[in-house]
Amino acid sequence: MSNKRPTVGPLIFFTVAGAMAIYFTFAAVQGSYGVFRRVQIEAEIDELTAERKALRGRGAPKAHLTKRFSDGYLDLDLLDERARDVLGTIRADEIVIR
């Protein structure tokens, strides 16, 4: 006569394995390094890259003017224009139209 007892070991093993599988699947999708977080980070990267491009484009004309006013690059036309604008003078060969 064999007394068969229900084995609890495999039941516990599969329960723990299932719980771990559910946890790791949830972490892979919703966790701080999950799929949703990666999509969010990529969207932020695209947004910040576009903002950086816009800021660089907006600063380019000012950088060009700053370079033209620097000691290493003297643009005589720009210097003449700015000096006459500030001083309110004209050259003898110019005609003023109002």
C-alpha positions in Angstrom: 0.0 0.0 0.0 1.6 3.2 -1.1 0.6 6.4 0.5 0.8 9.1 -2.1 1.1 12.6 -0.8 0.6 15.5 -3.1 3.9 17.1 -3.9 4.1 20.7 -3.0 7.6 21.4 -4.3 6.8 21.7 -8.0 3.8 23.8 -7.3 5.9 26.3 -5.3 8.6 26.2 -8.0 6.2 27.1 -10.8 4.4 29.7 -8.7 7.7 31.5 -7.9 8.9 31.1 -11.5 5.6 32.6 -12.9 5.7 35.5 -10.4 9.3 36.3 -11.4 8.4 36.1 -15.1 5.5 38.5 -14.5 7.8 40.9 -12.5 10.6 40.9 -15.1 8.1 41.4 -18.0 6.5 44.3 -16.2 10.0 45.8 -15.4 11.0 45.4 -19.1 8.0 47.3 -20.3 7.2 49.8 -17.5 10.5 50.1 -15.5 13.0 52.9 -15.4 14.9 51.2 -18.2 11.9 49.8 -19.9 10.5 50.2 -23.4 8.1 53.0 -22.5 10.9 55.0 -20.8 13.2 54.5 -23.9 10.5 55.9 -26.2 10.0 58.8 -23.9 13.8 59.5 -23.8 14.0 59.3 -27.6 11.2 61.8 -27.9 13.0 64.2 -25.5 16.2 63.8 -27.6 14.3 64.7 -30.8 12.7 67.7 -29.1 15.9 69.0 -27.6 17.8 68.5 -30.8 15.3 70.6 -32.7 15.5 73.3 -30.0 19.3 73.3 -30.3 19.1 73.6 -34.0 16.7 76.6 -33.7 19.0 78.3 -31.1 22.1 77.8 -33.3 20.3 79.2 -36.3 19.1 82.2 -34.3 22.6 82.9 -33.0 24.5 82.5 -36.3 23.9 86.1 -37.6 25.1 87.5 -34.2 28.1 85.3 -34.3 28.9 86.6 -37.8 28.6 90.2 -36.7 30.7 89.6 -33.7 33.4 88.0 -35.9 33.3 91.0 -38.2 33.8 93.4 -35.2 36.7 91.3 -33.8 40.3 92.5 -34.0 41.4 89.7 -36.3 38.8 90.6 -38.9 38.2 94.3 -39.8 35.4 95.0 -42.2 36.0 98.6 -43.3 32.5 98.9 -44.8 30.8 97.8 -41.6 33.0 100.0 -39.6 32.3 103.0 -41.8 28.6 102.3 -41.8 28.4 102.0 -38.0 30.6 105.1 -37.4 28.5 107.3 -39.7 25.3 105.9 -38.1 26.5 106.6 -34.6 28.0 110.0 -35.4 25.2 111.0 -37.8 27.6 112.1 -40.6 27.8 111.6 -44.3 30.6 111.6 -46.8 31.1 114.4 -49.3 30.2 112.2 -52.3 26.9 111.0 -50.9 23.4 112.3 -51.5 20.8 112.1 -48.7 17.3 111.2 -49.7 14.6 111.8 -47.1 
